Amino acid sequence: MSDTPPAPGSAPAPRQTLSYLHGLFEAYGLEAKSKLGQNFLIDLNLLDLIVRTAELDQSDAVLEVGTGTGSLTAKLADAAGAVVTVEIDRSLQPVAKEIVGERPNVKFVFGDALAKKNELNPDMLVAWDEAVKGANCTRKKLVANLPYVIATPLISNLLITRTDIDRMVVMVQWEIAERMRAVPNTKDYNALSVLVQSVADVETVRKVLPSNFHPRPKVDSAIVLIKPNAEKRAKVGDVMKFRVFLRDLYVHRRKNLRQALVGWPSGAREKKDVDAKLAELGIDGTLRSEALDLEQHLRLSAAFG
């Protein structure tokens, strides 16, 4: 197999290796942008693992955030009914389109996946919905090697606002993977842990070392499988309201529950009222929020949210 980048109009290279990427970037006058969290996966086996974990068929409309050079995009398009792929770096547009080739089931969206920190790009969502209808798909899946800078807000916002996603298979920083599946009374357990686990089941599929990327990131990564759970979501009720409650609860992690609830960011509460409610809930006010399990967080939100 040759690692020489394809000339315009030729068939795409069969695999994205380090030498292939070097040649590709040189041919197009490109370089990775650290401020955009660009780290390109150069291990073919890991690309295949991501696709296998997604369990794709023609019924699936896939959202990919972080098109990059299009190596994963092409594999997704081979397996799925439709792919909507989003890339903020327009300089990669000719590369990605060259690698992916002419595929009628692929829609490119060039722009930011987030309109704001807590708001998804509406153009991206419209394109995804249209892809579902156009290809007669019945399932939506997020499958992506996510840029590190966007991983947490993207996953959180999709889980909060969308109830029609079958699964997410994402490459994220190891630290984010650890937070999403952390248990109470551990250093990684925080608002993200509670939010994600309250509406989905989370599994770390594989730890990924920096040597599998170009350029090499300074941290380990992980392939994570997130499966939204309708029964869990029903127990939460208003997921957006729950997210706001968690944000305010964890704004001062070192405070115990009583201190946090009395000095609430949106308005102080009477100590006696807080103590009475905590006693009614059977929750010790001297505990910190990271000591509570998911059920206790939900009861606390119902009482104080």
C-alpha positions as CSV (number, residue, x, y, z in Angstrom):
1,M,0.0,0.0,0.0
2,S,1.2,3.4,-0.8
3,D,1.3,6.2,1.7
4,T,1.5,8.9,-1.1
5,P,-1.3,11.4,-0.9
6,P,-3.8,11.2,-3.8
7,A,-3.5,13.6,-6.7
8,P,-6.7,15.6,-7.3
9,G,-9.3,13.4,-9.0
10,S,-7.6,10.1,-8.1
11,A,-8.8,7.4,-5.7
12,P,-8.2,8.1,-2.0
13,A,-5.3,6.6,-0.2
14,P,-6.2,3.3,1.5
15,R,-4.9,4.2,5.0
16,Q,-4.1,7.3,7.0
17,T,-0.6,6.7,8.4
18,L,1.9,9.2,9.8
19,S,3.9,9.4,6.6
20,Y,0.7,9.7,4.6
21,L,-0.4,12.7,6.7
22,H,3.0,14.4,6.4
23,G,2.7,14.1,2.6
24,L,-0.9,15.2,2.6
25,F,-0.2,18.3,4.7
26,E,2.8,19.2,2.6
27,A,0.9,18.8,-0.6
28,Y,-1.9,21.1,0.6
29,G,0.3,23.5,2.6
30,L,-1.5,22.7,5.9
31,E,-0.5,22.2,9.5
32,A,-2.5,21.0,12.5
33,K,-4.0,23.8,14.6
34,S,-3.6,23.2,18.3
35,K,-6.1,25.9,19.3
36,L,-8.8,23.8,17.5
37,G,-7.8,20.7,19.3
38,Q,-6.7,19.0,16.1
39,N,-5.1,15.6,16.6
40,F,-5.5,13.2,13.6
41,L,-5.8,9.5,14.3
42,I,-3.2,7.5,12.4
43,D,-4.0,4.0,13.7
44,L,-6.2,2.1,11.2
45,N,-7.2,-0.5,13.8
46,L,-8.6,2.2,16.1
47,L,-10.6,3.7,13.2
48,D,-12.0,0.3,12.5
49,L,-12.8,-0.2,16.3
50,I,-14.7,3.1,16.3
51,V,-16.8,2.0,13.4
52,R,-17.4,-1.5,14.8
53,T,-18.5,-0.1,18.2
54,A,-21.0,2.1,16.4
55,E,-22.7,-1.0,14.9
56,L,-23.7,0.9,11.8
57,D,-26.0,-0.2,8.9
58,Q,-28.1,1.5,6.3
59,S,-30.7,2.5,8.9
60,D,-28.2,4.9,10.6
61,A,-27.8,8.6,10.0
62,V,-24.4,9.5,11.6
63,L,-23.3,12.8,12.9
64,E,-19.5,13.3,12.8
65,V,-18.0,16.4,14.5
66,G,-14.4,17.0,13.4
67,T,-14.1,15.8,9.8
68,G,-10.4,16.4,9.7
69,T,-9.0,14.9,6.6
70,G,-12.0,12.6,6.1
71,S,-10.4,9.3,6.9
72,L,-13.1,8.3,9.5
73,T,-15.8,10.0,7.4
74,A,-15.1,7.6,4.5
75,K,-15.4,4.6,6.7
76,L,-18.6,5.8,8.2
77,A,-20.1,6.4,4.7
78,D,-19.2,2.8,3.7
79,A,-21.3,1.5,6.6
80,A,-24.1,4.0,7.3
81,G,-27.1,5.2,5.3
82,A,-26.1,8.8,5.7
83,V,-23.3,10.9,7.2
84,V,-23.4,14.5,8.2
85,T,-19.8,15.6,9.0
86,V,-18.9,19.0,10.6
87,E,-15.6,20.8,10.4
88,I,-14.8,24.3,11.7
89,D,-11.4,24.5,9.8
90,R,-12.2,25.5,6.2
91,S,-8.6,24.9,5.1
92,L,-9.3,21.2,5.5
93,Q,-12.3,21.3,3.1
94,P,-10.4,20.4,-0.2
95,V,-8.5,17.6,1.6
96,A,-11.6,16.0,3.2
97,K,-13.6,16.2,0.0
98,E,-10.7,14.6,-1.9
99,I,-10.3,11.8,0.6
100,V,-14.0,11.1,1.0
101,G,-14.7,11.3,-2.8
102,E,-18.1,11.6,-4.4
103,R,-20.5,9.9,-2.0
104,P,-24.1,10.9,-2.2
105,N,-24.8,9.8,1.4
106,V,-22.3,12.4,2.8
107,K,-23.2,16.0,3.7
108,F,-20.4,18.4,4.6
109,V,-21.2,21.2,7.1
110,F,-18.3,23.7,7.5
111,G,-18.7,25.7,10.7
112,D,-18.7,25.4,14.5
113,A,-20.8,22.6,16.0
114,L,-21.7,25.0,18.8
115,A,-23.6,28.2,18.2
116,K,-22.8,29.1,21.9
117,K,-21.3,27.2,24.8
118,N,-24.7,25.8,25.7
119,E,-26.3,25.9,22.3
120,L,-25.8,23.5,19.3
121,N,-25.4,24.8,15.7
122,P,-28.9,24.8,14.3
123,D,-27.6,24.3,10.7
124,M,-25.9,21.1,11.9
125,L,-29.1,19.8,13.5
126,V,-31.2,20.6,10.4
127,A,-28.7,18.8,8.2
128,W,-28.8,15.8,10.4
129,D,-32.7,15.7,10.4
130,E,-32.7,16.1,6.7
131,A,-30.2,13.3,6.3
132,V,-32.5,11.0,8.2
133,K,-35.5,11.7,5.9
134,G,-33.5,11.7,2.7
135,A,-31.9,8.3,3.3
136,N,-35.0,6.8,5.1
137,C,-32.9,6.2,8.2
138,T,-34.5,5.2,11.5
139,R,-31.6,5.8,13.9
140,K,-29.3,8.7,14.8
141,K,-25.8,8.1,16.0
142,L,-22.9,10.4,16.9
143,V,-19.6,8.9,15.8
144,A,-16.5,11.1,16.0
145,N,-12.9,11.7,17.0
146,L,-13.9,14.8,18.8
147,P,-11.7,17.9,19.0
148,Y,-10.7,18.1,22.7
149,V,-12.0,21.7,23.1
150,I,-15.5,20.8,22.1
151,A,-16.0,17.3,23.6
152,T,-17.7,18.1,26.9
153,P,-20.2,20.8,25.7
154,L,-21.1,18.9,22.6
155,I,-21.8,15.6,24.4
156,S,-23.7,17.4,27.2
157,N,-25.8,19.5,24.9
158,L,-26.8,16.6,22.7
159,L,-27.7,14.5,25.7
160,I,-29.8,17.4,27.2
161,T,-31.6,18.5,24.0
162,R,-32.0,15.4,21.9
163,T,-34.1,12.3,22.8
164,D,-33.6,10.6,19.4
165,I,-30.0,9.6,19.6
166,D,-29.4,5.8,19.7
167,R,-25.7,5.9,20.7
168,M,-22.6,8.0,20.8
169,V,-19.1,6.5,20.0
170,V,-16.5,9.2,20.6
171,M,-12.8,9.7,21.1
172,V,-12.2,12.1,24.0
173,Q,-9.5,13.0,26.5
174,W,-8.9,10.2,29.0
175,E,-9.7,12.7,31.8
176,I,-13.2,13.3,30.3
177,A,-13.8,9.6,29.9
178,E,-12.9,9.1,33.5
179,R,-15.3,11.9,34.6
180,M,-18.2,10.5,32.6
181,R,-18.0,7.1,34.3
182,A,-16.7,8.1,37.7
183,V,-18.5,7.0,40.9
184,P,-19.2,8.9,44.1
185,N,-16.3,9.8,46.5
186,T,-13.6,9.7,43.7
187,K,-11.6,12.7,42.4
188,D,-13.1,12.5,39.0
189,Y,-16.8,12.5,40.1
190,N,-18.4,15.9,39.3
191,A,-21.5,17.5,37.7
192,L,-20.6,15.9,34.3
193,S,-20.5,12.5,35.9
194,V,-23.9,12.9,37.4
195,L,-25.5,14.5,34.3
196,V,-24.3,11.9,31.8
197,Q,-25.0,8.9,34.0
198,S,-28.5,10.2,34.9
199,V,-29.6,10.0,31.2
200,A,-27.2,7.4,29.7
201,D,-25.1,4.3,30.2
202,V,-21.4,4.9,29.7
203,E,-18.6,2.5,28.9
204,T,-14.9,3.0,28.1
205,V,-14.1,0.9,25.1
206,R,-10.3,1.4,24.8
207,K,-7.6,3.7,26.2
208,V,-5.6,5.3,23.4
209,L,-2.1,6.5,23.8
210,P,-0.7,9.8,22.3
211,S,1.4,7.8,19.8
212,N,-1.7,7.0,17.9
213,F,-2.2,10.6,16.8
214,H,-0.5,13.3,14.8
215,P,0.5,15.6,16.2
216,R,0.8,13.7,19.5
217,P,-1.4,15.2,22.3
218,K,0.0,15.6,25.7
219,V,-2.6,13.4,27.3
220,D,-4.1,9.9,26.9
221,S,-7.4,9.5,25.1
222,A,-10.3,7.0,25.1
223,I,-12.9,5.6,22.9
224,V,-16.2,5.9,24.8
225,L,-19.6,4.3,24.2
226,I,-22.6,6.4,25.5
227,K,-26.0,4.9,25.1
228,P,-28.9,7.2,26.0
229,N,-31.3,5.5,28.4
230,A,-35.0,6.5,28.2
231,E,-35.9,5.0,31.6
232,K,-33.2,7.0,33.3
233,R,-34.2,10.2,31.5
234,A,-37.8,9.8,32.5
235,K,-36.7,9.8,36.2
236,V,-34.8,13.0,35.7
237,G,-37.8,14.8,34.1
238,D,-36.6,18.3,33.0
239,V,-33.0,17.6,32.0
240,M,-32.1,21.2,31.3
241,K,-33.4,22.2,34.8
242,F,-31.3,19.4,36.3
243,R,-28.2,20.5,34.5
244,V,-28.6,24.1,35.8
245,F,-29.1,22.7,39.3
246,L,-25.9,20.6,39.0
247,R,-23.9,23.6,37.7
248,D,-24.9,25.7,40.7
249,L,-24.4,22.8,43.2
250,Y,-20.9,22.2,42.0
251,V,-19.8,25.8,41.6
252,H,-18.0,25.6,45.0
253,R,-16.9,21.9,45.3
254,R,-15.2,22.4,48.6
255,K,-18.3,23.5,50.4
256,N,-20.6,21.0,52.1
257,L,-24.2,20.6,51.0
258,R,-25.6,22.9,53.7
259,Q,-23.2,25.7,52.8
260,A,-23.7,25.3,49.1
261,L,-27.5,25.3,49.4
262,V,-27.6,28.3,51.7
263,G,-25.3,30.4,49.6
264,W,-27.0,29.4,46.3
265,P,-25.7,31.5,43.3
266,S,-29.2,32.6,42.2
267,G,-30.3,33.6,45.7
268,A,-29.4,32.8,49.3
269,R,-31.7,30.5,51.3
270,E,-32.6,30.5,55.0
271,K,-30.4,28.0,57.0
272,K,-33.4,26.6,58.9
273,D,-35.3,25.9,55.6
274,V,-32.3,24.1,54.2
275,D,-31.8,22.1,57.3
276,A,-35.4,21.1,57.4
277,K,-35.5,20.0,53.8
278,L,-32.2,18.0,54.1
279,A,-33.6,16.3,57.2
280,E,-36.8,15.4,55.3
281,L,-34.7,13.9,52.5
282,G,-32.5,12.0,54.9
283,I,-29.3,13.6,53.5
284,D,-26.5,14.7,55.8
285,G,-25.8,18.4,55.2
286,T,-22.2,18.0,56.2
287,L,-21.5,15.9,53.2
288,R,-20.0,17.3,50.0
289,S,-21.9,17.0,46.7
290,E,-19.4,14.4,45.3
291,A,-20.4,12.0,48.1
292,L,-24.0,11.7,46.7
293,D,-25.2,9.0,44.3
294,L,-27.4,9.7,41.3
295,E,-30.7,9.1,43.2
296,Q,-29.7,11.5,45.9
297,H,-28.8,14.2,43.4
298,L,-32.3,13.8,41.8
299,R,-34.0,14.1,45.1
300,L,-32.0,17.1,46.0
301,S,-32.8,18.7,42.7
302,A,-36.5,18.1,43.2
303,A,-36.4,19.7,46.6
304,F,-34.1,22.7,45.9
305,G,-34.0,23.1,42.1
